[in-house]
Structure formats: structure tokens, C-alpha cells
């Protein structure tokens, strides 16, 4: 963990958009890195990649087993973050997961479809409801 932020190296690599570093960290053996480790404000690498719009890293993290339904300390899920920041590629990658729950609620009681100002993203999420 980095001392100043509480973020792991994986969170920093994901947030920074470094596919090379993310790949390296995800392939460490042993010990295997905790892909769901929470950092500052309870955000995981998946939250941070969604916030920054790094859709390839979102895909990589999901393939590595990241929990697509893990909330941060504000009860925001990765799908909320991707939808709020209008990162369609990240939303699409999250929706490809068979584990995604599109009906999760943030602390204000909003679903990810209700937490975006992009009507196309909202419709995409609504169409994927189980």
C-alpha cells in the first residue's frame, strides 16, 4: 500500500490507465494480488478504472475476478461510477459480466441507470436488467 493515499499499487495502476502495470500485477504468483482490495474511500481498482474511463482495464480486472458488485464507502458500485462519469465502454464491459446487478442502490437510493445524465447509458443499463 502507498502510505499517502491508502491505495494499493494495483489501484494506482488502474486509475492511471497503465495496462502494462495492471497486467504485471494481476499475473504475480505467489502471492496473488487481491484484485478487490479497497483503498481510499473504499474504492477498488475497478472503481478507479471506471471513474477514469479505462475500459480495457475494467475488462482486465473483471477477467481477473474483480467483484463487479462491491460498493465503496459511499455505497457506490462500479456501475454507478462508470454511469455517472458517462464512460460507455466501462458500462458495456461491466454489463458483460454475468454477475452484474443493475438494480443495486447507492446511499441515496439510486440505481446506476438513475445516476447518469447520459440517456443512452441509462437505456443500455435498463435493457440489461434481469
N, C-alpha and C positions, 0 to 999 in steps of 0.2 A: 504494500500500500504506500502511496505517496503521502508524506506527512502533512502537506499543506491543504489538501482537499479531501482526504479520506477515500479518494478514488483509486481503484486498482490500476495496474498497467493496462489491463485489457479495456477497462472503461475509457482510459485516456486514448488508447489506440483507436477504439471505435468512434469516440467523439471526434477525434482528429481526422478520421477518414482514411487511416492507413491500413489498406487491405493487406499489405505485406506483413506488417507487425501483428495485425489481428490473426492472420493465418499462422504465423510463427507461434504465437501464444496459444492458439487453440490446438496446435499439434504437439505441445510439450508433453513428454512422457518420461517417467513419472516425476513429480506428482502432476496429475491432470489439473488444469486450472479450473476454478469454479466460475463457470460461464454466467451464473446468476448472482454472483457476489454483489451486494449493494454498497454503493458509495455515498457520496454527498446527497442528502435529501432522499435517501433510499433508492436512488436511481441505479439501474443496472447498465451494463454495456448496451443492451438492447434499447433501453430508454434513450440513452445519449445518442446512439446512431439514428434513432427515429427523429430525435429533435433536430439533428443536423442534416437529415435527408440523405444519409449514406445507405441507399437501398441495397447495394451489393453486400455491405457489412451486415445489414439486417438479415439478408438471406443466409450469409455465412453463420451468423450466431444461431439462427433457427435450426440450421442443419447440424450445428454442434450441440443442440439440445436445449437452447435457451427457453425459459418459461415465458411464453407469449402472454400469459395471464397473471404476471406478477406485478402488483401495484407498487408505486413508490410511497413515500411518507405522506403525500397529498392525495393518496388513493387514485392516482392517475396510472392507467395501464399503458403499455407501449402503443396500443392502437389509439388511445386518446391523444398521446403526444404526436404521433405521426399525422393524425387527422387535424389536430389543432394547428400545427405548423404547415399544413397543406402539402405534405410530401406524398404524393400519389404513389410513387414507386415503393415507398416503405409500406404504405397501406396495402398495396397489392401483394407484397411479399408476406405480410402478416396474415392476410386473408387466405393465402395458400395453405397455411398450417391447418391441419385437421383438428388441432386443439384450441383454435382461437374461439373466444366467446365474444361475440359482437354486442352482447347486451350488458356488459359489465358497467357498473356505475361509479363515477368519481365521487368525491366527498360532497359535491353539490347536487348529486343525483342525476347527472347527465350521462347518457351513453356516448360512445365515440362519434356516432352519426350526429348527435346533437351538439357536439363540442367543436364542430368545424364550420367555417364560413364558406367553404367550397361546396356548392350544391352537388357537383359531380362526385366528390368523395363521399358525401353523405349518402347519396343514392347507391354508390358502389357498396358501401358498408351495409345498408339496408337490404340490398339484394342478396347478400351473403348470409343473412340470418338463417339459423337452422330451423 
